[in-house]
Amino acid sequence: MSSTDLNGPAIAPTSAEQSDATTEPGRHAQIIVIGGGLAGVAAAVRFRREGWHDFLVLERADAVGGTWRDNTYPGAACDVPSHLYSYSFAPNPNWTRSFSGQREIQDYITKVARRYRVHDKHVFGCEVLSASWHEDAARWRLETTKGTFTADVLVGAFGALCEPSLPDIPGIETFEGQVFHSARWDHQAQLAGRKVAVIGTGASAVQIVPAIAEQVDELRVFQRTAPWVLPRLDRRYSALDRLACRFVPYYQRLLRSGIYWAHEAQAVGLAKAPLAMKPLGIIARAKLRREVPDADLRRRLTPGYRIGCKRILLSNTYYPAFRHEHVQLVTEGISEVRADCLVTADGAVHQADTIVLATGFQVTDSPTYRRIFGKDGRSLGEVFDKAGRQCYKGTAIANFPNMFLMVGPNTGLGHNSMIFMIESQVNYLADAIATMRRRRIRSVEVRQESQEDFSRMLQRKLSRSVWNTGGCSSWYLDKHGANTTMWPGFSHEFRRITRKFDIDAYHVSTRGPV
């Protein structure tokens, strides 16, 4: 893809683009994408740029954006620098900070969708209830809240961070106050003067806690495992910064490249030589000593595993929030919830008016897996339950012809931008579809042996990574104990193996055109 910023020339519409496909629910499209988040928008833009117009994006919400549309909690922001956490084909010279907030990222995604004329290819308010492969017709049939759709190619871009994970705590249904997940923030909730309990200390919690600490009367943070926290090197961009990005030739591209390679180097410690993480551990411990003078609190905030084993968090305000007398850290496990309080394992009673569940997402067991059925009638969830989340190049799955996942198993990163991985997968997807068109291929399905060989290679590499040897239990692991979330290497290695569609790894049916 050629590069242009959001203020550059628009792509000229063709006659095929004049009709609004979203006004005709219950129809066939050559390609249907499930999900209008970062991955879905990237795929749609690529289809437009390839000159393919017969596609739809089914989105259950009323806007694009995915996780950045849904996560509107106080303090929500990205922990990847702005110039890197953006599409390579749509650089944004107008970022206001080195780490952008939720609203700015959501606005960016919306502008990209409109600029590249894919917004009108979305069917909003359309939740997919089931998707099943029909071998005789070589088509996917989708039942949705807006009727039936069929497609030759199905793209699953429903993402990993979309379905909230709710804790199974006895009695939580009896709580008489307000309870909501961080990804479903209740903006009508009045926190001022309230006693608030935040359950969880992950990426969302470290942003929420300092953002609401000064509003509430009492704040208790319930911690199961202490996170490693590094400084957030954030600053506001000046007008001069933004002018340079807009008008100095190649400046923004070079800036993005420099940020990318600086982050790429961190893969050495995460995926290849965990001892290389030691300097970051020293920095994190120094930060903790400086910002938490109380020795007992500092001890409870100190992780008991190697840095990088769980997601490393960035914050300059999380530790200082505990200096407030009304902010308390609770490390005893929650045994039950009552009408107006939480009770911990030591018998202590913690009064609360509001409970915020900062408990993450269903990453390895997405409910959407249960709605997609392959050629033998088994759901993706059933297949993953039996054999684990095996997936070829994070994109193709045996038994599911003509289906490609975006941000699939083992495509997660702990060191760089997921948008880089998304664009790599889009390259692979686009070449697969182009190959099918060129060779008049009816269906492609990854070979079981190709998938298994790839999975064995991943697990072999992951066995020496910090995620598998760092002494922690994380959401990176599936129900079988395998790390089916993280990519075990440099992101540019993933870009290399997804540059071209390797048809030899697939079963191919050539009966008729796609």
C-alpha positions, 0 to 999 in steps of 0.5 A: 500500500502506498502511504498517505496521511489523513489530510491527503487526497481521497481515493477516487470512487468508481461506479461500483462504489456508488451504491450503499451495500449496507441498505441491502441486508440479507444478501450475498457478498464475495467477502464478509468481515465480522467486526469493524475494529482496527483489523476489520477496517484495515481489511476493508481498506485493502479490499478497496485499494485492490479494486474489490467492491463486493464485500461487507463488514458486519458490526454488532455495534453502531460505530467502527473502532472495536476495543477503542469504541468500547473502552471509554473508562476514565484514563483509557489510553494506549501503551504503544506510541501514537506514531506506531499505533496507527496504520502505515497507509494512514499516518496522522500528523495531528496526534496530540500526545506521544501516547494517545487517549481513547477518544483520539484513537477512536476518532482516528479509526473513524476518520480512516474508515470514512477517508477510505470509503469503507464506512458505508460498507459496514452493516451496523447493529448486525450481530452474527448469531452463527456462521456455518460452512456449506460444502455443496455451495462452497459458501458461508451462511451467516445468521444475524440480527439483520437476517441471513447473509452468504459469502464465499470468503469469511474474515473473522476480525472480531478481535481478542479484547472484545468480550469482558471476562466476569469473575465468578465470585459468590454472591456478586449478583446480590450486590445492591450497588452498581456493578460494571466492567471496565469495558462497559463503563457506566457513565451515569454512575456517580462516583463522587463521594462513593465507596468504590471497589476496583477488582483487578490490577491489570492494564485497565485498572492502572489507568482507572485507579489514578483517574478516579482516586480524587473523586471518590470517598474511599477506593479499595483496589483488590489485587490478586497478582501485582503487576510490573510497572514502568515509567510512561514516557509521555509528553504533549506534542507541540505545534512544531512537532505536528508541523514537522510531521505534516511538512518535513519530507519523510520526518514522520516515516523516520520517526515511526521507523525509529520507534518501531525498531526501538520496541522491536529490540525488546523481543530479545528479552521477551521471546529469546533470552529472558535474562535480558529482561533484568535491566527493565526489572531494575528500572521497575524496582527503582520506580517502585522504591521511589514512588512508594515510601511505605515498606509494607505497601511496597512489599505487597506491590512487588511482583513475585515473577520475572518482569515480562511474564505478564503484560508490562504496564506503563504508568506515572500515576498508579503508585502515587495514587496509593499515597492518598489515605482513602486509597487502599490496596487489598491483597487477600482474595475475595471470598464473597460479595454481600448486598453492600460489601465485599468480604475477603478470605481473612474475614475483613468486610469492605463496604462499597457502593460501586464495584468496577470489574477491571478483570480483562477479557475472554481472550483464549475462549471467546464466545464467538468461537461457539458461533462459527461452524466448520465443514464437519459441523463442529464449532471453532470452540469445540475444535479449540477445546479438543486440540487447543488453539492451533492456527496456521500463521494465526490466520487459517484453521483446518476444517474451516475452508475459506475462512481467515482470522485476524489477530488469531492465536499466537499473534499477540505482542508484548513489545510492539504494535499490534497494527503491524501484525494486523497489516501483515495478516491483511497482506496474507489475506489479500494475496490469498483472495487474489490467488483464488481469483486468479486461479479460479479456486473454489475453496482453500483449507489449510492442511492439518499437517501444516497447522500442526507443524506450525503449532509445534514450531511455535510451542518449541520457541515459546518454551524458552520465552519469559511468558513460559519460564517467568514463574507466572500464570497469565491470560496468555495461556489457554485451558490446556496450559499452552501459550496460544496468545503470544508471537514468539519472536520479532514482529518482522519475522511474522511480516516475512512469513505472511508476505505471500500466500503459500498455497502448497500448505492448503487443500485446494478445490478448483471447481468453478470461480470464487 
